[in-house]
Amino acid sequence: MSDDAVSPEEVRHVAELARVDLADDEVDQFTRQFADILEYFETLDEVPEVDREADLVNVMRPDEERESLDSEEALRNAPETEDGYFKGPNVS
């Protein structure tokens, strides 16, 4: 793949969108790196597809009922509670 797959102007544009200031040598470096990344993706396009279904296995254990804490025990060590619930900071 040629280095013009990604232009320096595109690198500068992406850097501007990300609010990142790049020096000219960094723009050149990222231009080459982006071109290399795109070349890797082209290599992946050459990998043949496999026609088989995946052997899916449930790795989760079955749910088991067991005793849990009552509300009073659960709230005992909470820094703040309100009306029988945990109280957390306000989210704005």
N, CA, C and O atoms as a CHARMM CRD file, in Angstrom:
* protein
*
  368
    1    1 MET  N      0.84600  -1.17500   0.00000 PROA 1      0.00000
    2    1 MET  CA     0.00000   0.00000   0.00000 PROA 1      0.00000
    3    1 MET  C      0.88500   1.22900   0.00000 PROA 1      0.00000
    4    1 MET  O      1.92600   1.25500   0.65700 PROA 1      0.00000
    5    2 SER  N      0.48400   2.21800  -0.71600 PROA 2      0.00000
    6    2 SER  CA     1.28000   3.43700  -0.77700 PROA 2      0.00000
    7    2 SER  C      0.97300   4.33000   0.40900 PROA 2      0.00000
    8    2 SER  O     -0.06800   4.19700   1.05200 PROA 2      0.00000
    9    3 ASP  N      1.89700   5.24700   0.69300 PROA 3      0.00000
   10    3 ASP  CA     1.72400   6.15200   1.82100 PROA 3      0.00000
   11    3 ASP  C      0.60400   7.16700   1.58300 PROA 3      0.00000
   12    3 ASP  O      0.16700   7.83200   2.52300 PROA 3      0.00000
   13    4 ASP  N      0.13500   7.29500   0.33800 PROA 4      0.00000
   14    4 ASP  CA    -0.92300   8.27100   0.07500 PROA 4      0.00000
   15    4 ASP  C     -2.31200   7.71400   0.37900 PROA 4      0.00000
   16    4 ASP  O     -3.31400   8.35200   0.05500 PROA 4      0.00000
   17    5 ALA  N     -2.38600   6.53300   0.99600 PROA 5      0.00000
   18    5 ALA  CA    -3.68200   5.99500   1.40700 PROA 5      0.00000
   19    5 ALA  C     -4.32000   6.92300   2.42900 PROA 5      0.00000
   20    5 ALA  O     -5.54400   7.03400   2.50100 PROA 5      0.00000
   21    6 VAL  N     -3.49300   7.57900   3.21000 PROA 6      0.00000
   22    6 VAL  CA    -3.94200   8.57700   4.17000 PROA 6      0.00000
   23    6 VAL  C     -3.09600   9.81200   3.92200 PROA 6      0.00000
   24    6 VAL  O     -1.86700   9.74300   3.92300 PROA 6      0.00000
   25    7 SER  N     -3.74000  10.91600   3.71400 PROA 7      0.00000
   26    7 SER  CA    -2.98700  12.13300   3.42300 PROA 7      0.00000
   27    7 SER  C     -2.65400  12.87400   4.71900 PROA 7      0.00000
   28    7 SER  O     -3.33600  12.70900   5.73100 PROA 7      0.00000
   29    8 PRO  N     -1.60600  13.68400   4.67700 PROA 8      0.00000
   30    8 PRO  CA    -1.29000  14.51200   5.85000 PROA 8      0.00000
   31    8 PRO  C     -2.44100  15.44000   6.23600 PROA 8      0.00000
   32    8 PRO  O     -2.63100  15.74400   7.41400 PROA 8      0.00000
   33    9 GLU  N     -3.20400  15.88900   5.24400 PROA 9      0.00000
   34    9 GLU  CA    -4.34300  16.75100   5.53600 PROA 9      0.00000
   35    9 GLU  C     -5.39400  15.99700   6.35700 PROA 9      0.00000
   36    9 GLU  O     -6.00400  16.56600   7.26200 PROA 9      0.00000
   37   10 GLU  N     -5.60400  14.70800   6.03400 PROA 10     0.00000
   38   10 GLU  CA    -6.55400  13.90100   6.79900 PROA 10     0.00000
   39   10 GLU  C     -6.06700  13.69900   8.23100 PROA 10     0.00000
   40   10 GLU  O     -6.85800  13.72300   9.17400 PROA 10     0.00000
   41   11 VAL  N     -4.77000  13.50100   8.38600 PROA 11     0.00000
   42   11 VAL  CA    -4.20400  13.35200   9.72500 PROA 11     0.00000
   43   11 VAL  C     -4.38700  14.63700  10.51300 PROA 11     0.00000
   44   11 VAL  O     -4.76000  14.60400  11.68500 PROA 11     0.00000
   45   12 ARG  N     -4.12600  15.76300   9.87800 PROA 12     0.00000
   46   12 ARG  CA    -4.31200  17.04700  10.55900 PROA 12     0.00000
   47   12 ARG  C     -5.78700  17.25600  10.94000 PROA 12     0.00000
   48   12 ARG  O     -6.09100  17.77600  12.01400 PROA 12     0.00000
   49   13 HSD  N     -6.69200  16.84400  10.04800 PROA 13     0.00000
   50   13 HSD  CA    -8.12000  16.98600  10.31100 PROA 13     0.00000
   51   13 HSD  C     -8.53200  16.14000  11.51900 PROA 13     0.00000
   52   13 HSD  O     -9.24600  16.62100  12.39800 PROA 13     0.00000
   53   14 VAL  N     -8.09000  14.89700  11.56300 PROA 14     0.00000
   54   14 VAL  CA    -8.41500  14.01700  12.69300 PROA 14     0.00000
   55   14 VAL  C     -7.81500  14.57900  13.98000 PROA 14     0.00000
   56   14 VAL  O     -8.45900  14.55700  15.03000 PROA 14     0.00000
   57   15 ALA  N     -6.59500  15.07700  13.90000 PROA 15     0.00000
   58   15 ALA  CA    -5.95400  15.67100  15.07700 PROA 15     0.00000
   59   15 ALA  C     -6.74200  16.88800  15.55600 PROA 15     0.00000
   60   15 ALA  O     -6.89500  17.10300  16.75800 PROA 15     0.00000
   61   16 GLU  N     -7.23100  17.66900  14.62000 PROA 16     0.00000
   62   16 GLU  CA    -8.02200  18.85100  14.98100 PROA 16     0.00000
   63   16 GLU  C     -9.32300  18.43700  15.65900 PROA 16     0.00000
   64   16 GLU  O     -9.73400  19.05000  16.64500 PROA 16     0.00000
   65   17 LEU  N     -9.97600  17.39200  15.13000 PROA 17     0.00000
   66   17 LEU  CA   -11.21200  16.90300  15.74600 PROA 17     0.00000
   67   17 LEU  C    -10.96100  16.39300  17.15900 PROA 17     0.00000
   68   17 LEU  O    -11.80800  16.53000  18.04200 PROA 17     0.00000
   69   18 ALA  N     -9.78400  15.80200  17.36000 PROA 18     0.00000
   70   18 ALA  CA    -9.42600  15.28200  18.67800 PROA 18     0.00000
   71   18 ALA  C     -8.81000  16.35600  19.55900 PROA 18     0.00000
   72   18 ALA  O     -8.44900  16.10300  20.70900 PROA 18     0.00000
   73   19 ARG  N     -8.69500  17.55400  19.00700 PROA 19     0.00000
   74   19 ARG  CA    -8.07600  18.68300  19.72200 PROA 19     0.00000
   75   19 ARG  C     -6.66100  18.33500  20.17700 PROA 19     0.00000
   76   19 ARG  O     -6.28300  18.55500  21.32800 PROA 19     0.00000
   77   20 VAL  N     -5.89700  17.78800  19.24200 PROA 20     0.00000
   78   20 VAL  CA    -4.50900  17.43600  19.49200 PROA 20     0.00000
   79   20 VAL  C     -3.64500  18.24900  18.54300 PROA 20     0.00000
   80   20 VAL  O     -3.86400  18.24900  17.33200 PROA 20     0.00000
   81   21 ASP  N     -2.66600  18.93900  19.10100 PROA 21     0.00000
   82   21 ASP  CA    -1.72000  19.69100  18.27000 PROA 21     0.00000
   83   21 ASP  C     -0.58800  18.77000  17.86400 PROA 21     0.00000
   84   21 ASP  O      0.04400  18.13800  18.71100 PROA 21     0.00000
   85   22 LEU  N     -0.33300  18.69300  16.56200 PROA 22     0.00000
   86   22 LEU  CA     0.74100  17.84700  16.05200 PROA 22     0.00000
   87   22 LEU  C      1.75800  18.69600  15.31000 PROA 22     0.00000
   88   22 LEU  O      1.40900  19.59500  14.54600 PROA 22     0.00000
   89   23 ALA  N      3.02200  18.38900  15.55500 PROA 23     0.00000
   90   23 ALA  CA     4.09200  19.01600  14.79100 PROA 23     0.00000
   91   23 ALA  C      4.14700  18.35300  13.42100 PROA 23     0.00000
   92   23 ALA  O      3.58100  17.27600  13.22700 PROA 23     0.00000
   93   24 ASP  N      4.82100  18.98600  12.47700 PROA 24     0.00000
   94   24 ASP  CA     4.89500  18.44500  11.11400 PROA 24     0.00000
   95   24 ASP  C      5.50100  17.04600  11.08900 PROA 24     0.00000
   96   24 ASP  O      5.02900  16.18000  10.35200 PROA 24     0.00000
   97   25 ASP  N      6.54800  16.81700  11.89500 PROA 25     0.00000
   98   25 ASP  CA     7.16100  15.48600  11.90100 PROA 25     0.00000
   99   25 ASP  C      6.19900  14.44500  12.48600 PROA 25     0.00000
  100   25 ASP  O      6.23000  13.28200  12.08500 PROA 25     0.00000
  101   26 GLU  N      5.34700  14.85700  13.43200 PROA 26     0.00000
  102   26 GLU  CA     4.36000  13.93000  13.98100 PROA 26     0.00000
  103   26 GLU  C      3.27400  13.62000  12.95700 PROA 26     0.00000
  104   26 GLU  O      2.78200  12.49400  12.89200 PROA 26     0.00000
  105   27 VAL  N      2.90100  14.61100  12.16000 PROA 27     0.00000
  106   27 VAL  CA     1.91700  14.38700  11.09600 PROA 27     0.00000
  107   27 VAL  C      2.46000  13.35200  10.11500 PROA 27     0.00000
  108   27 VAL  O      1.73800  12.44300   9.70700 PROA 27     0.00000
  109   28 ASP  N      3.73200  13.48900   9.73500 PROA 28     0.00000
  110   28 ASP  CA     4.34800  12.51700   8.82300 PROA 28     0.00000
  111   28 ASP  C      4.37500  11.12100   9.44600 PROA 28     0.00000
  112   28 ASP  O      4.09400  10.12200   8.78300 PROA 28     0.00000
  113   29 GLN  N      4.71800  11.07400  10.72500 PROA 29     0.00000
  114   29 GLN  CA     4.78700   9.78600  11.42000 PROA 29     0.00000
  115   29 GLN  C      3.40800   9.12200  11.46200 PROA 29     0.00000
  116   29 GLN  O      3.28200   7.93500  11.16200 PROA 29     0.00000
  117   30 PHE  N      2.37300   9.88800  11.83500 PROA 30     0.00000
  118   30 PHE  CA     1.02600   9.32200  11.90900 PROA 30     0.00000
  119   30 PHE  C      0.49100   8.95600  10.53100 PROA 30     0.00000
  120   30 PHE  O     -0.26600   7.99500  10.39600 PROA 30     0.00000
  121   31 THR  N      0.87400   9.70900   9.51200 PROA 31     0.00000
  122   31 THR  CA     0.45000   9.37500   8.14800 PROA 31     0.00000
  123   31 THR  C      0.96700   7.98900   7.77200 PROA 31     0.00000
  124   31 THR  O      0.22700   7.16500   7.23400 PROA 31     0.00000
  125   32 ARG  N      2.24500   7.74100   8.06300 PROA 32     0.00000
  126   32 ARG  CA     2.81900   6.41300   7.77300 PROA 32     0.00000
  127   32 ARG  C      2.15100   5.33200   8.61800 PROA 32     0.00000
  128   32 ARG  O      1.85000   4.24800   8.11800 PROA 32     0.00000
  129   33 GLN  N      1.91800   5.62700   9.90800 PROA 33     0.00000
  130   33 GLN  CA     1.31500   4.63000  10.78900 PROA 33     0.00000
  131   33 GLN  C     -0.11300   4.29300  10.36000 PROA 33     0.00000
  132   33 GLN  O     -0.50900   3.12700  10.37700 PROA 33     0.00000
  133   34 PHE  N     -0.88700   5.31400   9.97500 PROA 34     0.00000
  134   34 PHE  CA    -2.24600   5.05000   9.50100 PROA 34     0.00000
  135   34 PHE  C     -2.23100   4.20800   8.22800 PROA 34     0.00000
  136   34 PHE  O     -3.07000   3.32400   8.05300 PROA 34     0.00000
  137   35 ALA  N     -1.29000   4.48200   7.35400 PROA 35     0.00000
  138   35 ALA  CA    -1.17100   3.69500   6.12400 PROA 35     0.00000
  139   35 ALA  C     -0.84600   2.24200   6.46100 PROA 35     0.00000
  140   35 ALA  O     -1.39000   1.32500   5.84700 PROA 35     0.00000
  141   36 ASP  N      0.03800   2.03000   7.43300 PROA 36     0.00000
  142   36 ASP  CA     0.37300   0.65900   7.86000 PROA 36     0.00000
  143   36 ASP  C     -0.85000  -0.05000   8.43500 PROA 36     0.00000
  144   36 ASP  O     -1.08100  -1.22700   8.15800 PROA 36     0.00000
  145   37 ILE  N     -1.62600   0.66900   9.23200 PROA 37     0.00000
  146   37 ILE  CA    -2.82400   0.08000   9.83500 PROA 37     0.00000
  147   37 ILE  C     -3.81100  -0.33600   8.74500 PROA 37     0.00000
  148   37 ILE  O     -4.37800  -1.42800   8.80100 PROA 37     0.00000
  149   38 LEU  N     -4.01500   0.53100   7.75800 PROA 38     0.00000
  150   38 LEU  CA    -4.92800   0.19200   6.66600 PROA 38     0.00000
  151   38 LEU  C     -4.40900  -1.00400   5.86800 PROA 38     0.00000
  152   38 LEU  O     -5.19500  -1.81700   5.38000 PROA 38     0.00000
  153   39 GLU  N     -3.10600  -1.10900   5.73900 PROA 39     0.00000
  154   39 GLU  CA    -2.52000  -2.25600   5.05000 PROA 39     0.00000
  155   39 GLU  C     -2.80400  -3.54800   5.81500 PROA 39     0.00000
  156   39 GLU  O     -3.07300  -4.58400   5.20700 PROA 39     0.00000
  157   40 TYR  N     -2.74400  -3.48800   7.14300 PROA 40     0.00000
  158   40 TYR  CA    -3.07700  -4.67000   7.94300 PROA 40     0.00000
  159   40 TYR  C     -4.52400  -5.07900   7.72200 PROA 40     0.00000
  160   40 TYR  O     -4.82400  -6.27000   7.64500 PROA 40     0.00000
  161   41 PHE  N     -5.42600  -4.10700   7.62000 PROA 41     0.00000
  162   41 PHE  CA    -6.82600  -4.43100   7.36000 PROA 41     0.00000
  163   41 PHE  C     -6.98400  -5.08600   5.99600 PROA 41     0.00000
  164   41 PHE  O     -7.79000  -6.00400   5.84300 PROA 41     0.00000
  165   42 GLU  N     -6.23400  -4.63200   5.01200 PROA 42     0.00000
  166   42 GLU  CA    -6.29900  -5.26800   3.69200 PROA 42     0.00000
  167   42 GLU  C     -5.81600  -6.70200   3.76900 PROA 42     0.00000
  168   42 GLU  O     -6.34800  -7.57200   3.08000 PROA 42     0.00000
  169   43 THR  N     -4.81600  -6.96000   4.59700 PROA 43     0.00000
  170   43 THR  CA    -4.32300  -8.32500   4.79100 PROA 43     0.00000
  171   43 THR  C     -5.42000  -9.19100   5.39400 PROA 43     0.00000
  172   43 THR  O     -5.57400 -10.35300   5.01700 PROA 43     0.00000
  173   44 LEU  N     -6.18000  -8.63300   6.32600 PROA 44     0.00000
  174   44 LEU  CA    -7.27400  -9.39000   6.93100 PROA 44     0.00000
  175   44 LEU  C     -8.34900  -9.74100   5.91200 PROA 44     0.00000
  176   44 LEU  O     -9.00200 -10.77800   6.03400 PROA 44     0.00000
  177   45 ASP  N     -8.53900  -8.89500   4.91700 PROA 45     0.00000
  178   45 ASP  CA    -9.52000  -9.18900   3.87100 PROA 45     0.00000
  179   45 ASP  C     -9.14900 -10.44200   3.08700 PROA 45     0.00000
  180   45 ASP  O    -10.01900 -11.07700   2.49100 PROA 45     0.00000
  181   46 GLU  N     -7.87100 -10.80300   3.08100 PROA 46     0.00000
  182   46 GLU  CA    -7.41100 -11.96800   2.33600 PROA 46     0.00000
  183   46 GLU  C     -7.60000 -13.27200   3.10500 PROA 46     0.00000
  184   46 GLU  O     -7.43800 -14.34800   2.52900 PROA 46     0.00000
  185   47 VAL  N     -7.93400 -13.20300   4.37600 PROA 47     0.00000
  186   47 VAL  CA    -8.13200 -14.41000   5.17900 PROA 47     0.00000
  187   47 VAL  C     -9.43500 -15.05900   4.75300 PROA 47     0.00000
  188   47 VAL  O    -10.47600 -14.40200   4.73100 PROA 47     0.00000
  189   48 PRO  N     -9.39100 -16.34200   4.41300 PROA 48     0.00000
  190   48 PRO  CA   -10.61600 -16.99300   3.95700 PROA 48     0.00000
  191   48 PRO  C    -11.62000 -17.14300   5.10200 PROA 48     0.00000
  192   48 PRO  O    -11.24800 -17.32800   6.26100 PROA 48     0.00000
  193   49 GLU  N    -12.89600 -17.05900   4.74300 PROA 49     0.00000
  194   49 GLU  CA   -13.95300 -17.23400   5.73000 PROA 49     0.00000
  195   49 GLU  C    -14.13400 -18.71800   6.00300 PROA 49     0.00000
  196   49 GLU  O    -13.92300 -19.55400   5.12400 PROA 49     0.00000
  197   50 VAL  N    -14.52200 -19.03300   7.21300 PROA 50     0.00000
  198   50 VAL  CA   -14.74600 -20.42600   7.59400 PROA 50     0.00000
  199   50 VAL  C    -16.25300 -20.63000   7.71000 PROA 50     0.00000
  200   50 VAL  O    -16.94100 -19.90400   8.42800 PROA 50     0.00000
  201   51 ASP  N    -16.74800 -21.62900   6.99200 PROA 51     0.00000
  202   51 ASP  CA   -18.18400 -21.92000   7.02100 PROA 51     0.00000
  203   51 ASP  C    -18.47000 -23.00600   8.03800 PROA 51     0.00000
  204   51 ASP  O    -18.60300 -24.18000   7.69100 PROA 51     0.00000
  205   52 ARG  N    -18.56600 -22.60400   9.29900 PROA 52     0.00000
  206   52 ARG  CA   -18.97000 -23.54200  10.33800 PROA 52     0.00000
  207   52 ARG  C    -19.54600 -22.74400  11.48700 PROA 52     0.00000
  208   52 ARG  O    -19.15800 -21.60400  11.74700 PROA 52     0.00000
  209   53 GLU  N    -20.47100 -23.37100  12.15400 PROA 53     0.00000
  210   53 GLU  CA   -21.07800 -22.70400  13.29100 PROA 53     0.00000
  211   53 GLU  C    -20.17600 -22.86400  14.50900 PROA 53     0.00000
  212   53 GLU  O    -19.57000 -23.91500  14.71800 PROA 53     0.00000
  213   54 ALA  N    -20.10100 -21.83800  15.28000 PROA 54     0.00000
  214   54 ALA  CA   -19.27700 -21.88400  16.48100 PROA 54     0.00000
  215   54 ALA  C    -19.92300 -22.81000  17.50800 PROA 54     0.00000
  216   54 ALA  O    -21.14500 -22.87000  17.63900 PROA 54     0.00000
  217   55 ASP  N    -19.07100 -23.52700  18.22800 PROA 55     0.00000
  218   55 ASP  CA   -19.56400 -24.38400  19.30100 PROA 55     0.00000
  219   55 ASP  C    -19.76400 -23.51800  20.53700 PROA 55     0.00000
  220   55 ASP  O    -18.83200 -23.27200  21.30200 PROA 55     0.00000
  221   56 LEU  N    -21.00200 -23.06100  20.71500 PROA 56     0.00000
  222   56 LEU  CA   -21.29200 -22.18300  21.82900 PROA 56     0.00000
  223   56 LEU  C    -21.64100 -23.01100  23.06100 PROA 56     0.00000
  224   56 LEU  O    -22.43700 -23.94800  22.99800 PROA 56     0.00000
  225   57 VAL  N    -21.03500 -22.64900  24.16400 PROA 57     0.00000
  226   57 VAL  CA   -21.26900 -23.35500  25.41400 PROA 57     0.00000
  227   57 VAL  C    -21.59700 -22.31700  26.47200 PROA 57     0.00000
  228   57 VAL  O    -20.93000 -21.28700  26.57100 PROA 57     0.00000
  229   58 ASN  N    -22.60800 -22.58600  27.24600 PROA 58     0.00000
  230   58 ASN  CA   -22.96600 -21.67800  28.32600 PROA 58     0.00000
  231   58 ASN  C    -21.94500 -21.84900  29.45000 PROA 58     0.00000
  232   58 ASN  O    -21.83200 -22.92300  30.04100 PROA 58     0.00000
  233   59 VAL  N    -21.21000 -20.79000  29.73500 PROA 59     0.00000
  234   59 VAL  CA   -20.18100 -20.85700  30.76700 PROA 59     0.00000
  235   59 VAL  C    -20.67800 -20.32500  32.10900 PROA 59     0.00000
  236   59 VAL  O    -19.93200 -20.28600  33.08800 PROA 59     0.00000
  237   60 MET  N    -21.92700 -19.92100  32.14100 PROA 60     0.00000
  238   60 MET  CA   -22.49200 -19.39600  33.37300 PROA 60     0.00000
  239   60 MET  C    -23.02100 -20.54000  34.22700 PROA 60     0.00000
  240   60 MET  O    -23.57900 -21.50800  33.70900 PROA 60     0.00000
  241   61 ARG  N    -22.84300 -20.42300  35.51600 PROA 61     0.00000
  242   61 ARG  CA   -23.38400 -21.43200  36.42300 PROA 61     0.00000
  243   61 ARG  C    -24.87300 -21.17000  36.60600 PROA 61     0.00000
  244   61 ARG  O    -25.32500 -20.04000  36.42100 PROA 61     0.00000
  245   62 PRO  N    -25.63300 -22.17800  36.96100 PROA 62     0.00000
  246   62 PRO  CA   -27.05900 -21.93900  37.19600 PROA 62     0.00000
  247   62 PRO  C    -27.25000 -21.09100  38.45400 PROA 62     0.00000
  248   62 PRO  O    -26.44200 -21.14700  39.38100 PROA 62     0.00000
  249   63 ASP  N    -28.32000 -20.31100  38.47400 PROA 63     0.00000
  250   63 ASP  CA   -28.64000 -19.51300  39.64600 PROA 63     0.00000
  251   63 ASP  C    -29.04300 -20.42200  40.79100 PROA 63     0.00000
  252   63 ASP  O    -29.73700 -21.42300  40.60900 PROA 63     0.00000
  253   64 GLU  N    -28.58900 -20.04700  41.97100 PROA 64     0.00000
  254   64 GLU  CA   -28.97200 -20.79400  43.16100 PROA 64     0.00000
  255   64 GLU  C    -29.54000 -19.80800  44.17800 PROA 64     0.00000
  256   64 GLU  O    -28.93100 -18.77700  44.46400 PROA 64     0.00000
  257   65 GLU  N    -30.70200 -20.13200  44.71400 PROA 65     0.00000
  258   65 GLU  CA   -31.27200 -19.28300  45.75100 PROA 65     0.00000
  259   65 GLU  C    -30.56100 -19.55600  47.05300 PROA 65     0.00000
  260   65 GLU  O    -30.27400 -20.70400  47.39300 PROA 65     0.00000
  261   66 ARG  N    -30.27800 -18.49000  47.78100 PROA 66     0.00000
  262   66 ARG  CA   -29.69600 -18.63600  49.10600 PROA 66     0.00000
  263   66 ARG  C    -30.05300 -17.40700  49.93100 PROA 66     0.00000
  264   66 ARG  O    -30.50000 -16.39400  49.39400 PROA 66     0.00000
  265   67 GLU  N    -29.85500 -17.50700  51.21000 PROA 67     0.00000
  266   67 GLU  CA   -30.20500 -16.39100  52.07700 PROA 67     0.00000
  267   67 GLU  C    -29.32900 -15.19600  51.78000 PROA 67     0.00000
  268   67 GLU  O    -28.15500 -15.32200  51.43300 PROA 67     0.00000
  269   68 SER  N    -29.93600 -14.02800  51.92700 PROA 68     0.00000
  270   68 SER  CA   -29.18000 -12.79800  51.71700 PROA 68     0.00000
  271   68 SER  C    -29.37200 -11.89300  52.91800 PROA 68     0.00000
  272   68 SER  O    -30.11200 -12.22600  53.84400 PROA 68     0.00000
  273   69 LEU  N    -28.71900 -10.77200  52.90200 PROA 69     0.00000
  274   69 LEU  CA   -28.83200  -9.81400  53.98900 PROA 69     0.00000
  275   69 LEU  C    -30.20300  -9.15800  53.96500 PROA 69     0.00000
  276   69 LEU  O    -30.76300  -8.90100  52.89900 PROA 69     0.00000
  277   70 ASP  N    -30.73700  -8.89100  55.15000 PROA 70     0.00000
  278   70 ASP  CA   -31.95200  -8.09400  55.16000 PROA 70     0.00000
  279   70 ASP  C    -31.54500  -6.63100  55.00400 PROA 70     0.00000
  280   70 ASP  O    -30.36100  -6.30400  55.08500 PROA 70     0.00000
  281   71 SER  N    -32.51300  -5.75800  54.78100 PROA 71     0.00000
  282   71 SER  CA   -32.21800  -4.34300  54.50700 PROA 71     0.00000
  283   71 SER  C    -31.38300  -3.70500  55.59500 PROA 71     0.00000
  284   71 SER  O    -30.44100  -2.96700  55.30500 PROA 71     0.00000
  285   72 GLU  N    -31.71900  -3.98000  56.84600 PROA 72     0.00000
  286   72 GLU  CA   -30.99700  -3.36300  57.95800 PROA 72     0.00000
  287   72 GLU  C    -29.52400  -3.77400  57.96200 PROA 72     0.00000
  288   72 GLU  O    -28.64600  -2.93800  58.17600 PROA 72     0.00000
  289   73 GLU  N    -29.25400  -5.05900  57.72500 PROA 73     0.00000
  290   73 GLU  CA   -27.86300  -5.53000  57.68700 PROA 73     0.00000
  291   73 GLU  C    -27.10600  -4.93700  56.50100 PROA 73     0.00000
  292   73 GLU  O    -25.93600  -4.57000  56.62100 PROA 73     0.00000
  293   74 ALA  N    -27.78100  -4.84600  55.36000 PROA 74     0.00000
  294   74 ALA  CA   -27.12800  -4.32100  54.15900 PROA 74     0.00000
  295   74 ALA  C    -26.76500  -2.85200  54.32200 PROA 74     0.00000
  296   74 ALA  O    -25.72300  -2.40700  53.84100 PROA 74     0.00000
  297   75 LEU  N    -27.62400  -2.10200  55.00000 PROA 75     0.00000
  298   75 LEU  CA   -27.40200  -0.66700  55.15200 PROA 75     0.00000
  299   75 LEU  C    -26.53900  -0.31100  56.36400 PROA 75     0.00000
  300   75 LEU  O    -26.18700   0.85400  56.54700 PROA 75     0.00000
  301   76 ARG  N    -26.19900  -1.28800  57.18300 PROA 76     0.00000
  302   76 ARG  CA   -25.50700  -1.03400  58.43100 PROA 76     0.00000
  303   76 ARG  C    -24.20900  -0.24300  58.25100 PROA 76     0.00000
  304   76 ARG  O    -23.94900   0.67200  59.03300 PROA 76     0.00000
  305   77 ASN  N    -23.39600  -0.56100  57.25700 PROA 77     0.00000
  306   77 ASN  CA   -22.10300   0.11000  57.07200 PROA 77     0.00000
  307   77 ASN  C    -22.13500   1.21500  56.01500 PROA 77     0.00000
  308   77 ASN  O    -21.09100   1.76600  55.66500 PROA 77     0.00000
  309   78 ALA  N    -23.31800   1.54000  55.51000 PROA 78     0.00000
  310   78 ALA  CA   -23.41900   2.58700  54.49100 PROA 78     0.00000
  311   78 ALA  C    -23.11700   3.94300  55.12400 PROA 78     0.00000
  312   78 ALA  O    -23.57600   4.22700  56.23000 PROA 78     0.00000
  313   79 PRO  N    -22.34700   4.77900  54.42700 PROA 79     0.00000
  314   79 PRO  CA   -22.05700   6.10000  54.98000 PROA 79     0.00000
  315   79 PRO  C    -23.31300   6.94500  55.14400 PROA 79     0.00000
  316   79 PRO  O    -23.41700   7.71100  56.10200 PROA 79     0.00000
  317   80 GLU  N    -24.26900   6.82000  54.22500 PROA 80     0.00000
  318   80 GLU  CA   -25.52100   7.57000  54.31500 PROA 80     0.00000
  319   80 GLU  C    -26.65900   6.70200  53.80700 PROA 80     0.00000
  320   80 GLU  O    -26.50300   5.95300  52.84300 PROA 80     0.00000
  321   81 THR  N    -27.78700   6.80900  54.45600 PROA 81     0.00000
  322   81 THR  CA   -28.99900   6.12500  53.99900 PROA 81     0.00000
  323   81 THR  C    -30.15100   7.11800  54.05800 PROA 81     0.00000
  324   81 THR  O    -30.08300   8.14600  54.73100 PROA 81     0.00000
  325   82 GLU  N    -31.20600   6.77900  53.33400 PROA 82     0.00000
  326   82 GLU  CA   -32.39600   7.62600  53.34100 PROA 82     0.00000
  327   82 GLU  C    -33.60100   6.75000  53.05700 PROA 82     0.00000
  328   82 GLU  O    -33.66700   6.09300  52.01800 PROA 82     0.00000
  329   83 ASP  N    -34.54800   6.74000  53.97300 PROA 83     0.00000
  330   83 ASP  CA   -35.79300   5.97500  53.82400 PROA 83     0.00000
  331   83 ASP  C    -35.53400   4.50700  53.49900 PROA 83     0.00000
  332   83 ASP  O    -36.26000   3.92000  52.69600 PROA 83     0.00000
  333   84 GLY  N    -34.51600   3.90800  54.10500 PROA 84     0.00000
  334   84 GLY  CA   -34.23600   2.49200  53.89900 PROA 84     0.00000
  335   84 GLY  C    -33.46900   2.18100  52.61900 PROA 84     0.00000
  336   84 GLY  O    -33.43600   1.02800  52.18800 PROA 84     0.00000
  337   85 TYR  N    -32.85300   3.18700  52.00600 PROA 85     0.00000
  338   85 TYR  CA   -32.07000   2.98800  50.78000 PROA 85     0.00000
  339   85 TYR  C    -30.67300   3.56200  50.95900 PROA 85     0.00000
  340   85 TYR  O    -30.45800   4.42400  51.81100 PROA 85     0.00000
  341   86 PHE  N    -29.73200   3.09200  50.16500 PROA 86     0.00000
  342   86 PHE  CA   -28.41100   3.70900  50.13400 PROA 86     0.00000
  343   86 PHE  C    -28.55900   5.11200  49.55500 PROA 86     0.00000
  344   86 PHE  O    -29.33900   5.32400  48.62700 PROA 86     0.00000
  345   87 LYS  N    -27.82800   6.04700  50.08900 PROA 87     0.00000
  346   87 LYS  CA   -27.86800   7.40600  49.55300 PROA 87     0.00000
  347   87 LYS  C    -26.50600   7.71600  48.98200 PROA 87     0.00000
  348   87 LYS  O    -25.48500   7.55300  49.65000 PROA 87     0.00000
  349   88 GLY  N    -26.49700   8.16100  47.75300 PROA 88     0.00000
  350   88 GLY  CA   -25.24800   8.50800  47.07800 PROA 88     0.00000
  351   88 GLY  C    -25.22900   9.97600  46.73900 PROA 88     0.00000
  352   88 GLY  O    -26.18400  10.70000  47.01800 PROA 88     0.00000
  353   89 PRO  N    -24.13700  10.41800  46.13500 PROA 89     0.00000
  354   89 PRO  CA   -24.03900  11.82800  45.77100 PROA 89     0.00000
  355   89 PRO  C    -25.02300  12.17700  44.65100 PROA 89     0.00000
  356   89 PRO  O    -25.40400  11.32800  43.84500 PROA 89     0.00000
  357   90 ASN  N    -25.41400  13.43100  44.62600 PROA 90     0.00000
  358   90 ASN  CA   -26.29200  13.91200  43.54700 PROA 90     0.00000
  359   90 ASN  C    -25.54800  13.86500  42.22800 PROA 90     0.00000
  360   90 ASN  O    -24.35700  14.16900  42.16200 PROA 90     0.00000
  361   91 VAL  N    -26.25200  13.48800  41.19100 PROA 91     0.00000
  362   91 VAL  CA   -25.67500  13.44500  39.84700 PROA 91     0.00000
  363   91 VAL  C    -26.35400  14.52900  39.03200 PROA 91     0.00000
  364   91 VAL  O    -27.57900  14.55900  38.91500 PROA 91     0.00000
  365   92 SER  N    -25.55200  15.41600  38.47200 PROA 92     0.00000
  366   92 SER  CA   -26.17400  16.49800  37.70500 PROA 92     0.00000
  367   92 SER  C    -25.99700  16.27600  36.23200 PROA 92     0.00000
  368   92 SER  O    -26.45500  17.08600  35.42600 PROA 92     0.00000
